[in-house]
Structure formats: structure tokens, C-alpha cells
Amino acid sequence: MSIDARTVFEALESSGKEGIGVITLALETGYSQSDLRRFFKNHKQYCVPLNGETKYKLSQFTETRGSVDKMVAEIEGQKANDRVYRAFGYGLIVGLFIANIGTFFELLF
């Protein structure tokens, strides 16, 4: 299941400095606890664990300074970059294959 970062960040923002527990966050957002833990693991720079990872709050020590809009924009930018790099890699492999297809046919026939 894909988690909407904005939903999670807004819930964390509303909890303030005290943070919010994973169970409560799961009830508020409708996402499973395991999906939320995976989300926190993948986005450590935006979410600060409290009490041994039972509670989380937004990080104030990044360039985004706890701004939900900036955090979501950075995550979307990272996703776009990942898609571009993946497409480039696939294109490179296909291009190499097409460039050498004549050599493969010569070997076969």
C-alpha cells in the first residue's frame, strides 16, 4: 500500500512537540502500523522517533524546517528523479541490445 506522505506529515504536525504514537497514527490515518513503520524507516530525515520509536514527530532540523509542503515536494522530487534514472537505465540496456542485434544474428546464422 502506498502511503500519502501529506496525510502522515499533517497528522504528525498536529501532534506538536509531544509526537504521536504509531498505533494512534494508524487509527487516524487508516494505514497499518507496519506500513507506517516502513514509511518512517524510508523517511528518517523528516520524522524523529521519540521513546524508542513508539512515538514520532516532525523533524525541525532539516532544510524543510517542519514544513509539510516542502517535505512533500522533496519526496515527490525524489520519486521523479528515481523514475528518470530507472527509465534511463532501461533505455541504455535496450539501446545497447538494439545496437548489437546484428552481431547476434551473425552468430546465429
Rosetta silent file (secondary structure, phi, psi, omega in degrees, C-alpha in Angstrom):
SEQUENCE: MSIDARTVFEALESSGKEGIGVITLALETGYSQSDLRRFFKNHKQYCVPLNGETKYKLSQFTETRGSVDKMVAEIEGQKANDRVYRAFGYGLIVGLFIANIGTFFELLF
SCORE:     score description
SCORE:     0.000 S_00000001
   1 L     0.000  135.114  179.784    0.000    0.000    0.000 S_00000001
   2 L   -90.063  128.598 -178.197    1.296    3.404   -0.915 S_00000001
   3 L   -92.937  134.590  174.417    1.182    5.939    1.881 S_00000001
   4 L   -79.814  112.989 -175.777    0.254    9.547    1.182 S_00000001
   5 H   -60.356  -37.896 -178.138    3.080   11.497    2.792 S_00000001
   6 H   -59.887  -42.463 -179.579    0.960   14.608    3.228 S_00000001
   7 H   -60.656  -45.624 -178.920   -1.579   12.730    5.378 S_00000001
   8 H   -67.809  -45.546 -178.538    1.115   11.367    7.690 S_00000001
   9 H   -63.869  -38.460  179.217    3.021   14.647    7.918 S_00000001
  10 H   -66.827  -37.680  177.011   -0.141   16.627    8.697 S_00000001
  11 H   -65.998  -40.645  177.330   -1.041   14.186   11.482 S_00000001
  12 H   -65.914  -38.540  179.885    2.488   14.488   12.890 S_00000001
  13 H   -64.873  -39.011 -178.600    2.323   18.273   12.621 S_00000001
  14 H   -70.692  -21.637  179.710   -0.970   18.408   14.523 S_00000001
  15 H   -77.082  -19.145  177.085    0.535   16.341   17.349 S_00000001
  16 H    74.253 -151.903 -175.798    3.116   19.027   18.031 S_00000001
  17 H   -72.758  -21.710 -179.124    6.268   18.527   20.109 S_00000001
  18 H   -71.804  -25.052 -177.915    4.813   15.624   22.090 S_00000001
  19 L    81.492 -179.840 -178.956    4.639   13.466   18.985 S_00000001
  20 E  -139.315  141.729  179.710    2.130   10.773   18.210 S_00000001
  21 E   -74.036  155.595 -177.941    2.230    7.029   18.735 S_00000001
  22 H   -63.515  -39.451 -179.389    2.260    4.624   15.823 S_00000001
  23 H   -65.117  -46.582  178.772   -0.985    2.991   16.964 S_00000001
  24 H   -63.275  -41.313  178.541   -2.797    6.321   17.261 S_00000001
  25 H   -63.728  -39.194  177.834   -1.381    7.452   13.928 S_00000001
  26 H   -63.038  -40.605  178.678   -2.578    4.230   12.311 S_00000001
  27 H   -67.768  -38.063 -179.488   -6.084    4.847   13.670 S_00000001
  28 H   -70.355  -41.189 -172.830   -6.066    8.484   12.497 S_00000001
  29 H   -94.751  -22.770 -177.825   -4.737    7.854    9.004 S_00000001
  30 L    87.563    3.236  177.837   -6.146    4.412    8.241 S_00000001
  31 L   -92.264  152.654  179.501   -2.731    2.980    7.355 S_00000001
  32 L   -73.197  156.883  179.721   -1.392   -0.170    9.005 S_00000001
  33 H   -61.730  -38.999 -179.175    1.281    0.094   11.675 S_00000001
  34 H   -66.940  -38.111  176.685    3.747   -1.892    9.574 S_00000001
  35 H   -64.903  -40.203  178.806    3.231    0.445    6.594 S_00000001
  36 H   -66.222  -41.539  178.240    3.786    3.456    8.852 S_00000001
  37 H   -62.932  -40.017  177.010    6.948    1.958   10.343 S_00000001
  38 H   -63.935  -39.889  177.570    8.254    1.290    6.818 S_00000001
  39 H   -61.561  -46.072  179.571    7.383    4.882    5.877 S_00000001
  40 H   -63.611  -37.816  179.234    9.300    6.210    8.905 S_00000001
  41 H   -65.453  -38.223 -179.288   12.269    4.000    8.065 S_00000001
  42 H   -78.196  -19.822 -177.122   12.341    5.308    4.479 S_00000001
  43 L  -126.575   51.243 -178.476   11.931    8.953    5.530 S_00000001
  44 L   -58.941  -31.789 -175.596   14.140    9.217    8.619 S_00000001
  45 L   -70.110  -17.525 -177.846   15.185   12.757    7.764 S_00000001
  46 L  -104.152  -21.838 -174.431   11.614   14.053    8.189 S_00000001
  47 E  -122.145  124.383 -178.191   10.355   12.043   11.185 S_00000001
  48 E  -100.038  125.154  177.782   12.099   11.970   14.564 S_00000001
  49 E   -77.383  142.248  175.922   11.497    8.905   16.785 S_00000001
  50 E  -123.476  153.019  175.901   10.675    9.504   20.439 S_00000001
  51 L    52.668   46.974  176.622   10.565    6.990   23.310 S_00000001
  52 L    65.297   41.654  176.259   12.400    4.251   21.443 S_00000001
  53 L    68.515   25.563  172.560   10.369    4.514   18.224 S_00000001
  54 L   -94.856  -21.922  176.905    6.942    4.279   19.863 S_00000001
  55 E  -130.339  153.506  177.778    6.186    7.932   19.066 S_00000001
  56 E  -135.434  154.093  172.307    7.219   10.176   16.194 S_00000001
  57 E  -143.181  166.949  178.964    7.223   13.898   15.480 S_00000001
  58 E   -72.117  141.501  178.185    8.282   16.082   12.573 S_00000001
  59 L   -78.297  135.150  177.059   11.955   16.961   12.405 S_00000001
  60 L  -101.911    2.895 -172.640   12.773   20.635   12.798 S_00000001
  61 L  -108.956   23.324  176.122   16.437   20.169   11.899 S_00000001
  62 L  -109.966  176.501  178.373   16.219   19.696    8.125 S_00000001
  63 L   -64.342  -25.328 -178.868   16.184   22.259    5.350 S_00000001
  64 L   -78.992  -17.758  176.835   12.402   21.984    5.271 S_00000001
  65 L    52.763   38.936  176.412   12.144   23.039    8.962 S_00000001
  66 L    80.430    8.938  178.986    8.981   21.016    9.557 S_00000001
  67 L   -80.276  117.762 -178.019    7.065   22.462    6.605 S_00000001
  68 H   -60.360  -43.844 -178.896    4.673   19.793    5.329 S_00000001
  69 H   -61.233  -42.522  179.854    4.501   21.321    1.845 S_00000001
  70 H   -68.115  -38.448  179.025    8.288   21.392    1.477 S_00000001
  71 H   -63.973  -45.409  179.624    8.644   17.820    2.751 S_00000001
  72 H   -64.440  -40.135  178.548    6.041   16.517    0.326 S_00000001
  73 H   -62.512  -40.779  178.340    7.661   18.454   -2.526 S_00000001
  74 H   -64.659  -42.205  179.941   11.064   16.912   -1.717 S_00000001
  75 H   -64.766  -42.839  178.631    9.609   13.392   -1.612 S_00000001
  76 H   -64.688  -37.694  176.605    7.807   13.919   -4.939 S_00000001
  77 H   -63.896  -40.716  177.634   11.037   15.281   -6.437 S_00000001
  78 H   -63.914  -41.255  178.296   12.939   12.210   -5.247 S_00000001
  79 H   -63.100  -41.473  179.102   10.296    9.932   -6.780 S_00000001
  80 H   -64.063  -43.000  178.071   10.521   11.790  -10.091 S_00000001
  81 H   -62.526  -40.841  178.446   14.315   11.507  -10.102 S_00000001
  82 H   -61.465  -41.401  178.903   14.092    7.780   -9.368 S_00000001
  83 H   -64.592  -39.805 -179.881   11.715    7.310  -12.321 S_00000001
  84 H   -65.560  -45.640 -179.924   14.065    9.236  -14.631 S_00000001
  85 H   -63.808  -40.034  179.435   17.115    7.217  -13.556 S_00000001
  86 H   -65.358  -44.376  179.092   15.224    3.939  -13.929 S_00000001
  87 H   -63.917  -40.059  177.900   13.953    4.916  -17.397 S_00000001
  88 H   -62.114  -43.069  179.520   17.458    5.961  -18.448 S_00000001
  89 H   -62.162  -45.093  178.023   18.846    2.617  -17.292 S_00000001
  90 H   -63.840  -42.153  178.955   16.220    0.659  -19.208 S_00000001
  91 H   -62.330  -38.746  178.734   16.762    2.833  -22.274 S_00000001
  92 H   -64.497  -44.440  179.877   20.504    2.261  -22.103 S_00000001
  93 H   -64.187  -45.868  179.174   20.102   -1.515  -21.927 S_00000001
  94 H   -63.933  -41.068  178.765   17.602   -1.568  -24.802 S_00000001
  95 H   -61.841  -42.621  177.715   19.814    0.742  -26.846 S_00000001
  96 H   -64.568  -38.993  178.956   22.839   -1.497  -26.363 S_00000001
  97 H   -64.974  -45.735 -179.550   20.779   -4.529  -27.308 S_00000001
  98 H   -65.116  -38.436 -179.492   19.438   -2.879  -30.480 S_00000001
  99 H   -65.721  -28.394 -176.957   22.894   -1.633  -31.456 S_00000001
 100 L  -106.870   11.355 -177.742   24.296   -5.167  -31.220 S_00000001
 101 H   -65.789  -32.625  177.014   21.374   -7.113  -32.645 S_00000001
 102 H   -62.168  -39.736  178.910   23.175   -7.502  -35.986 S_00000001
 103 H   -65.084  -38.089  178.559   26.069   -9.212  -34.231 S_00000001
 104 H   -64.486  -41.932  178.767   23.662  -11.633  -32.537 S_00000001
 105 H   -65.159  -37.614  177.351   22.082  -12.546  -35.882 S_00000001
 106 H   -63.190  -37.521  178.250   25.503  -13.152  -37.417 S_00000001
 107 H   -68.783  -36.172 -178.143   26.334  -15.570  -34.619 S_00000001
 108 H   -76.063  -35.644 -174.541   23.046  -17.424  -35.014 S_00000001
 109 L  -112.472    0.000    0.000   23.058  -17.774  -38.803 S_00000001
